[in-house]
């Protein structure tokens, strides 16, 4: 896999799994009494926290696996299942409970500041996003691809901030029909990515030879 191919895979995978556009309705619902400036500040902090968490897991995932005795193929298979569960919910145009539960959203609505939790974790940097960065890092073949992964985390973090900041005055621009269509398309892409991770794991285990 070339550097460009890897960067495109990393960028598309992360953007689809973080899915900042689908986070907008929950973000607004949890901040009904906050001013646009307060919402922008929360969006900024949440994006920074999300990026930090994903970078830590991308760089430290292998060390954690060695400590726990977990092999990369085993995590690839587990990660692909997590991603597939999220993808199936996205294909039904609904936010997956793997990303956040209704209880977490309701709890966020009662908090004065939702930036770190539940917005950054688990809504943005949840199990799916963490699994994705670890899996992507495991596919990196040199330091350039590892650097590309970190750059993609930064780009997705910036895109998340811009999306949430644009919605700070309301989301009249966000058509429900367009949102559902976008969610379903992203769900289909994520399902394909999940299947590919599973095939990679089977190939690493020599179950598949192609």
C-alpha positions, 0 to 999 in steps of 0.5 A, a space after each residue: 500500500 502506497 503512502 497516498 493509499 494509506 493516507 486516504 484509507 486512514 482519513 476516510 476511515 476516521 472521518 466515517 467512524 467519528 462522524 461529526 455530522 451525525 453528532 450535531 443533533 446530540 450536541 445541540 440537544 445537550 447544550 440547549 441553554 448555552 450561547 454560541 460562544 460557549 458551544 464553540 468553546 466546548 467544540 474546541 476542547 472536545 476536538 482537542 481531547 478527541 485528537 489526544 486520545 486517538 494519538 495516545 492509543 495509536 502510538 501506545 496500542 501495540 505496547 498495551 497489546 504486548 502487555 495483555 498478550 493480545 495479537 494484532 489479528 485477534 484485535 483486528 477481528 474484534 475491531 472489525 466486529 465493533 465497526 460492523 455493529 456501528 455500520 449496521 446502525 448507520 445503515 439504519 440511519 441511527 446513532 449506534 449505542 456503541 458510540 453513545 447510549 441514550 443515558 449518556 446523552 441524557 446525562 450530558 444534557 444535565 451537565 454544564 459542560 459536556 466537552 470532555 464527557 460525553 462529547 469527546 468520550 465516548 461520542 467522538 473518541 469512542 470504542 470504534 474510533 479507538 479500534 480504528 486508529 489502533 488497526 490503522 497503526 498496525 497496517 503502517 509499514 514505515 514512519 511516513 505512514 505512521 506520520 500520515 496517520 497522526 496527520 489524519 487524526 489532526 485533520 479529522 479533529 479540525 473537521 469535527 471542530 468546524 462542523 460543531 462550530 458551524 452548528 453552534 448557532 443552530 443546524 437549520 442547514 442540516 436537512 434531515 433527509 441529507 443527514 440520513 442519506 449521508 449516514 447510510 452512505 458512511 455506514 456502507 463505507 464503514 461496513 466495507 472497511 470492517 470487512 477489509 479489516 477482518 480479511 486482513 486478520 484472516 490473511 495474517 493468520 494464513 487462513 486466506 492466501 489471496 
